[in-house]
Amino acid sequence: MSFVPYLSFQGQCAEAFAFYGDVFGAKPVLSPFSDIPEGGDMPPLPEEQQGWILHAQLVTGDGAMLMGADMPPQFGGKPQAGVSVGVWKGDAGEAQALFDRLADGGEVIMPFSQTFFAEGFGMCRDRFGTSWMVSTGDPTAAGED
């Protein structure tokens, strides 16, 4: 079993997944709402939401997956809040570079640095509102004295 983060956007999903695809070296697969066949049980969307993304996913070379969609507010959709996507990289330099790319144009919550529980750890919110926790070091050593 694996858990896969599913991110919610309000019209920025395509742009966000293009960015994530570049950051993580994977090609996003996007399915817009406009691909839904007419006559189904899905209520019609306003014209400005026709290009919104019904489902997006990208799979990295090592099998990690990230999914998301634009969630129309009239269906109760809200952008993600209260959740962070955790990413672990074995190499400290790669982890720092990943953190820097995700934080670019967004907000650094906790700068990437050594902590008592990790060789390197940082928290940021990217320019699309997604919260990230990037860490490096021995994942089995967290909390050891």
C-alpha positions as CSV (number, residue, x, y, z in Angstrom):
1,M,0.0,0.0,0.0
2,S,1.0,3.6,-0.5
3,F,-0.5,6.9,0.3
4,V,-0.7,9.5,-2.5
5,P,-1.1,13.2,-1.8
6,Y,-4.1,14.6,-3.8
7,L,-3.8,18.4,-4.1
8,S,-6.7,20.8,-4.5
9,F,-6.5,24.0,-6.6
10,Q,-8.9,26.6,-7.9
11,G,-7.9,27.0,-11.6
12,Q,-4.1,26.7,-11.1
13,C,-3.7,22.9,-11.3
14,A,-2.3,22.8,-14.9
15,E,0.3,25.4,-14.1
16,A,1.2,23.9,-10.7
17,F,1.6,20.4,-12.2
18,A,3.8,21.8,-15.0
19,F,6.0,23.3,-12.3
20,Y,6.0,20.1,-10.2
21,G,6.8,18.1,-13.3
22,D,9.8,20.3,-13.9
23,V,10.9,20.2,-10.3
24,F,10.6,16.4,-9.9
25,G,11.6,15.4,-13.5
26,A,8.3,13.8,-14.5
27,K,5.7,14.5,-17.1
28,P,2.3,15.4,-15.7
29,V,-0.8,13.8,-17.2
30,L,-3.8,16.2,-17.2
31,S,-7.5,15.6,-17.9
32,P,-9.6,18.7,-18.1
33,F,-13.2,19.0,-17.2
34,S,-14.0,19.7,-20.8
35,D,-13.2,16.0,-21.6
36,I,-16.3,14.9,-19.6
37,P,-18.9,13.6,-22.0
38,E,-22.2,15.6,-22.2
39,G,-25.3,14.1,-20.8
40,G,-23.7,12.6,-17.7
41,D,-24.6,13.3,-14.1
42,M,-22.0,16.0,-13.8
43,P,-23.6,19.5,-13.6
44,P,-22.3,21.9,-16.3
45,L,-19.4,24.2,-15.4
46,P,-19.3,27.9,-16.1
47,E,-17.3,28.8,-19.2
48,E,-14.3,30.1,-17.2
49,Q,-14.0,26.6,-15.5
50,Q,-14.1,24.5,-18.7
51,G,-10.3,24.4,-18.9
52,W,-9.9,23.5,-15.2
53,I,-8.3,20.1,-14.5
54,L,-10.5,17.2,-13.4
55,H,-7.5,15.0,-12.6
56,A,-3.8,15.4,-12.8
57,Q,-1.0,13.1,-11.9
58,L,2.7,12.7,-12.2
59,V,4.9,9.7,-11.5
60,T,8.6,10.1,-10.9
61,G,11.3,7.8,-12.1
62,D,11.5,6.1,-8.7
63,G,7.7,5.5,-8.6
64,A,6.6,8.4,-6.3
65,M,3.2,9.8,-7.3
66,L,1.5,13.1,-6.9
67,M,-2.1,13.8,-7.9
68,G,-4.4,16.7,-7.9
69,A,-7.3,18.6,-9.5
70,D,-9.1,21.9,-9.7
71,M,-12.0,21.7,-7.3
72,P,-14.8,24.0,-8.3
73,P,-16.1,26.0,-5.3
74,Q,-19.7,25.4,-6.3
75,F,-19.1,21.6,-5.6
76,G,-17.6,22.4,-2.2
77,G,-14.0,22.4,-3.4
78,K,-11.4,24.4,-1.5
79,P,-7.6,24.7,-2.0
80,Q,-5.5,22.5,0.2
81,A,-5.0,23.7,3.8
82,G,-3.7,22.1,6.9
83,V,-1.7,19.4,5.1
84,S,1.9,19.3,3.9
85,V,3.5,17.1,1.3
86,G,6.6,15.5,2.8
87,V,9.6,14.8,0.6
88,W,12.8,13.0,1.6
89,K,16.0,13.0,-0.4
90,G,19.0,11.0,0.6
91,D,21.5,13.6,-0.6
92,A,21.6,16.8,1.5
93,G,22.6,19.0,-1.5
94,E,19.7,17.6,-3.6
95,A,17.3,18.2,-0.7
96,Q,18.5,21.8,-0.3
97,A,18.1,22.4,-4.0
98,L,14.6,20.8,-4.1
99,F,13.6,23.0,-1.1
100,D,14.9,26.1,-2.8
101,R,13.0,25.4,-6.0
102,L,9.7,24.7,-4.2
103,A,10.1,27.8,-2.1
104,D,10.9,30.1,-5.1
105,G,8.0,32.6,-5.4
106,G,6.3,31.2,-2.4
107,E,6.9,31.5,1.4
108,V,9.6,29.9,3.5
109,I,8.0,28.8,6.8
110,M,11.2,27.2,8.3
111,P,14.5,27.6,6.5
112,F,16.2,24.4,5.4
113,S,18.8,23.6,8.0
114,Q,20.1,20.9,10.4
115,T,17.7,20.0,13.2
116,F,17.8,17.7,16.2
117,F,15.8,15.1,14.2
118,A,17.2,15.5,10.7
119,E,20.5,16.3,8.9
120,G,18.4,18.8,7.0
121,F,14.8,19.9,7.2
122,G,12.8,22.9,5.9
123,M,9.1,23.9,5.4
124,C,7.7,26.1,2.7
125,R,4.5,27.0,0.9
126,D,5.0,27.2,-2.9
127,R,3.5,29.9,-5.1
128,F,0.4,27.7,-5.6
129,G,-0.4,27.3,-1.9
130,T,1.0,23.8,-1.4
131,S,2.9,23.3,1.8
132,W,6.0,21.2,1.6
133,M,8.3,19.6,4.2
134,V,11.7,18.6,2.7
135,S,14.1,16.5,4.7
136,T,17.4,14.6,4.4
137,G,19.5,12.3,6.5
138,D,19.0,8.9,8.0
139,P,15.2,8.5,8.2
140,T,15.6,5.7,10.8
141,A,17.6,7.9,13.2
142,A,14.8,10.5,13.8
143,G,14.3,10.9,17.6
144,E,17.3,8.8,18.6
145,D,19.4,10.1,21.5
